[in-house]
Amino acid sequence: MTSDLSSYMNECKKLLDEELPAYIDRLEMPESLKDAMLYSIHAGGKRIRPILMLATVEAFGHSIKEAIPVACAVEMIHTYSLIHDDLPAMDNDDLRRGKPTNHIVFGEATAILAGDALLTQSFELIADSNLTSEQKVDLIKLLSHAAGPSGMVGGQMADLDGEKQELTLEQLEYIHHHKTGKLLVFSIMAGAIIGHATSHQREHLRAFGEHIGLSFQISDDILDVEGEEGKIGKLPGSDETNEKSTYPKLLTLDGAKEKLNHHFKEGLAHLTAANVQKDTLQSIAKFIVERDH
């Protein structure tokens, strides 16, 4: 990562790390629930999705302040999905972002409710933002689609159904496009909506997001093989332990890396066609492809 991109992402992450807990802190709820929500929010992470949104808004010459509530909303949904993914009934993980998972610390019931709370609170954040009514409706509809049965939740179900099975490449791409990609695409499209993008720009930014979303998941699959626990924040090899189909398993490690490079190049072509200030978005896409954690 270049020093410029590192500084940009650190500044955005610092802002998000301040705003996210502030939203939760001011809500009235049982302290045990608040503690569980804040535990996973404070666990950090790269904040790739909200940072992509902020960078997209800036690509249209708008201030990132316009997008902060929506950026926090998408990170709340992402965090809720991780809490639920880690549960014994799902992936049964003990570590997330280098820390004990939510249910290990607070118990399964509280972890489920913390996830539920983050999911529902995200929509209130958008509704209470200073955006226009039309933008709010567009964003809430798009986020509902991206996070729900036609998006992330449907992808999670397909992922569970695919365990201990030999999936085709098409089936695997369906899982990753929905489970991981849809929320990432939403982040970019939300930035486009806030930035008043044309229909032509939205079309190419959507395609950029879809290719980068697949790149993100392929990179994750590769890291599960090659990554170090201290860097990736969880035990390597969990996909193999859970008998999941992955790109390296289906295409070999070299084949997965070729596929990663293909989606990266296709994504950049669509970003160029969108005719926006692309430098930061291009650098983030490159970081996604080349990251080691």
FILUMLUM-82276 format. One line per 10 residues: number of its first residue (from 1); their letters; for each residue x, y, z of C-alpha. Coordinates in steps of 0.25 Angstrom, whole numbers, plus 5000, padded with zeros to 4 digits. Layout:
REM FILUMLUM-82276
NUM = a = X,Y,Z  ...
//
This chain:
REM FILUMLUM-82276
1 = mtsdlssymn = 5000,5000,5000  5005,5014,4996  5007,5024,5007  4997,5033,5001  4986,5022,5001  4990,5017,5015  4988,5031,5020  4975,5033,5013  4970,5019,5018  4975,5022,5032
11 = eckklldeel = 4968,5036,5032  4955,5030,5028  4956,5018,5037  4959,5028,5049  4946,5036,5045  4938,5023,5044  4943,5018,5057  4939,5031,5064  4925,5032,5058  4921,5017,5059
21 = payidrlemp = 4922,5015,5074  4916,5029,5076  4903,5025,5069  4902,5013,5078  4906,5020,5091  4894,5030,5090  4883,5019,5088  4875,5015,5100  4876,5000,5102  4881,4989,5112
31 = eslkdamlys = 4895,4991,5115  4898,4977,5112  4893,4978,5098  4901,4991,5096  4913,4985,5101  4912,4973,5091  4909,4983,5080  4921,4992,5083  4930,4980,5085  4929,4976,5071
41 = ihaggkrirp = 4929,4990,5066  4942,4993,5073  4948,4980,5068  4952,4989,5056  4955,4983,5043  4959,4990,5030  4945,4997,5028  4947,4994,5013  4932,4996,5009  4930,5009,5016
51 = ilmlatveaf = 4943,5014,5011  4939,5010,4997  4927,5018,4999  4934,5031,5004  4944,5030,4992  4933,5029,4982  4926,5041,4988  4939,5048,4986  4941,5043,4972  4928,5052,4969
61 = ghsikeaipv = 4934,5064,4976  4925,5063,4988  4929,5064,5003  4930,5051,5010  4922,5057,5022  4909,5055,5013  4912,5040,5013  4916,5037,5028  4903,5032,5033  4901,5023,5021
71 = acavemihty = 4916,5018,5022  4913,5015,5037  4900,5008,5033  4907,4998,5023  4918,4995,5033  4908,4992,5044  4901,4982,5034  4915,4976,5031  4918,4975,5046  4905,4968,5049
81 = slihddlpam = 4907,4958,5038  4921,4954,5044  4915,4952,5058  4904,4943,5052  4914,4936,5043  4923,4932,5054  4912,4926,5062  4913,4911,5065  4901,4908,5056  4908,4915,5045
91 = dnddlrrgkp = 4924,4915,5043  4926,4912,5058  4939,4922,5059  4946,4925,5072  4954,4937,5066  4950,4949,5058  4959,4961,5055  4969,4955,5065  4959,4955,5077  4950,4944,5082
101 = tnhivfgeat = 4937,4944,5075  4924,4951,5080  4917,4939,5085  4930,4934,5092  4930,4946,5100  4915,4949,5102  4908,4936,5099  4900,4932,5087  4887,4938,5091  4893,4952,5093
111 = ailagdallt = 4902,4951,5080  4889,4948,5072  4882,4960,5078  4894,4969,5076  4894,4965,5061  4880,4968,5060  4881,4981,5067  4892,4986,5057  4884,4981,5045  4872,4989,5049
121 = qsfeliadsn = 4879,5001,5054  4886,5003,5041  4873,5007,5034  4870,5017,5044  4883,5024,5042  4880,5026,5027  4866,5031,5030  4871,5041,5040  4882,5046,5030  4882,5060,5023
131 = ltseqkvdli = 4880,5054,5009  4868,5056,5001  4856,5048,5003  4858,5042,4989  4872,5038,4992  4868,5032,5005  4857,5023,4999  4867,5019,4988  4878,5015,4998  4869,5008,5007
141 = kllshaagps = 4863,5000,4996  4877,4997,4990  4882,4993,5004  4870,4984,5007  4873,4977,4994  4888,4976,4996  4887,4970,5010  4874,4962,5009  4870,4949,5002  4874,4953,4988
151 = gmvggqmadl = 4887,4958,4993  4896,4955,5005  4886,4946,5013  4883,4938,5000  4898,4936,4998  4900,4931,5012  4889,4921,5010  4895,4916,4997  4909,4915,5004  4903,4906,5015
161 = dgekqeltle = 4896,4898,5005  4909,4896,4997  4917,4891,5009  4923,4877,5007  4919,4878,4992  4927,4880,4979  4922,4893,4974  4924,4898,4960  4931,4911,4957  4917,4917,4954
171 = qleyihhhkt = 4911,4912,4967  4923,4918,4975  4923,4931,4968  4908,4932,4971  4911,4930,4986  4922,4940,4986  4915,4950,4977  4903,4950,4987  4910,4947,5000  4921,4957,4999
181 = gkllvfsima = 4919,4965,4986  4905,4971,4988  4909,4979,5000  4922,4984,4994  4914,4988,4981  4904,4995,4990  4915,5003,4996  4920,5008,4983  4906,5010,4977  4902,5018,4990
191 = gaiighatsh = 4914,5027,4987  4909,5029,4973  4895,5032,4978  4900,5042,4988  4909,5048,4977  4897,5050,4967  4903,5040,4957  4897,5039,4943  4891,5025,4939  4903,5023,4930
201 = qrehlrafge = 4913,5025,4942  4904,5016,4951  4904,5005,4941  4920,5005,4940  4922,5007,4955  4912,4995,4958  4921,4986,4949  4933,4991,4955  4928,4988,4969  4924,4974,4964
211 = higlsfqisd = 4938,4971,4959  4944,4976,4971  4935,4969,4980  4939,4956,4974  4953,4960,4975  4951,4962,4990  4946,4948,4992  4956,4941,4983  4967,4949,4991  4960,4944,5004
221 = dildvegeeg = 4961,4930,4999  4975,4931,4995  4979,4937,5009  4972,4925,5016  4982,4916,5009  4994,4925,5010  4991,4935,5021  4997,4936,5035  4988,4936,5047  4995,4948,5053
231 = kigklpgsde = 4991,4956,5040  4978,4951,5036  4972,4951,5050  4967,4936,5049  4972,4922,5048  4976,4919,5034  4970,4907,5027  4956,4909,5033  4950,4907,5019  4957,4894,5017
241 = tnekstypkl = 4953,4890,5031  4938,4893,5028  4939,4886,5015  4935,4898,5007  4938,4900,4992  4948,4911,4989  4955,4917,4977  4968,4910,4980  4961,4897,4983  4954,4898,4970
251 = ltldgakekl = 4964,4905,4961  4977,4902,4968  4984,4913,4975  4991,4918,4962  4977,4918,4955  4971,4926,4967  4982,4936,4965  4979,4937,4950  4964,4939,4953  4967,4950,4963
261 = nhhfkeglah = 4976,4957,4953  4965,4956,4942  4954,4962,4951  4963,4973,4955  4966,4977,4941  4952,4976,4937  4948,4985,4949  4958,4996,4945  4953,4996,4931  4939,4999,4936
271 = ltaanvqkdt = 4944,5009,4946  4951,5017,4935  4938,5016,4926  4930,5023,4938  4938,5036,4935  4940,5040,4950  4952,5044,4958  4957,5030,4959  4971,5030,4966  4967,5027,4980
281 = lqsiakfive = 4957,5016,4976  4967,5010,4967  4977,5010,4978  4967,5003,4988  4964,4993,4977  4979,4990,4976  4980,4989,4991  4968,4978,4991  4976,4970,4981  4990,4971,4987
291 = rdh = 4986,4971,5002  4992,4960,5012  4982,4962,5023
//
